[in-house]
Amino acid sequence: MDDMRDLEIRVLREVIEAVEGMLDEVEAAGGVVGMPRSEVYAIVIQAVIASARAGGHYGFGSLVRAPLLDAILAGVDVEPWDEAVFTVLMGQLTSR
C-alpha cells in the first residue's frame, strides 16, 4: 500500500510541477493568471480525480490511472479528448 501512496504523491507532485511550469510560461509571455495559484492547483487536482473516476478507477492508487494525466504530463501520448479538456481548463484559469 505504501508503494501506491508514494506513487500517487509523486504523480500529484508532477502534476503540480507541470501546471506551475505552464503558469510561468503564461506569465513570461505577458499573460495573467486569473486566480490564486492555490485555486489553479485545486481545480487541476480535482479534474485529475474526476478523470480517474470517469475512467472507472476508485480507491487507493486510482489517481495514477486518470486519463487526464496524459494531457498534463509531458512526454506521454495524449488522447484528443483529454488534451481538449486540459486546454479548456487551462484557458479558463488564465487570460491575456
C-alpha positions, 0 to 999 in steps of 0.5 A, a space after each residue: 500500500 505504501 508503494 501506491 501512496 508514494 506513487 500517487 504523491 509523486 504523480 500529484 507532485 508532477 502534476 503540480 510541477 507541470 501546471 506551475 511550469 505552464 503558469 510561468 510560461 503564461 506569465 513570461 509571455 505577458 499573460 495573467 493568471 486569473 486566480 490564486 495559484 492555490 485555486 489553479 492547483 485545486 481545480 487541476 487536482 480535482 479534474 485529475 480525480 474526476 478523470 480517474 473516476 470517469 475512467 472507472 478507477 476508485 480507491 487507493 492508487 486510482 489517481 495514477 490511472 486518470 486519463 487526464 494525466 496524459 494531457 498534463 504530463 509531458 512526454 506521454 501520448 495524449 488522447 484528443 479528448 483529454 488534451 481538449 479538456 486540459 486546454 479548456 481548463 487551462 484557458 479558463 484559469 488564465 487570460 491575456 
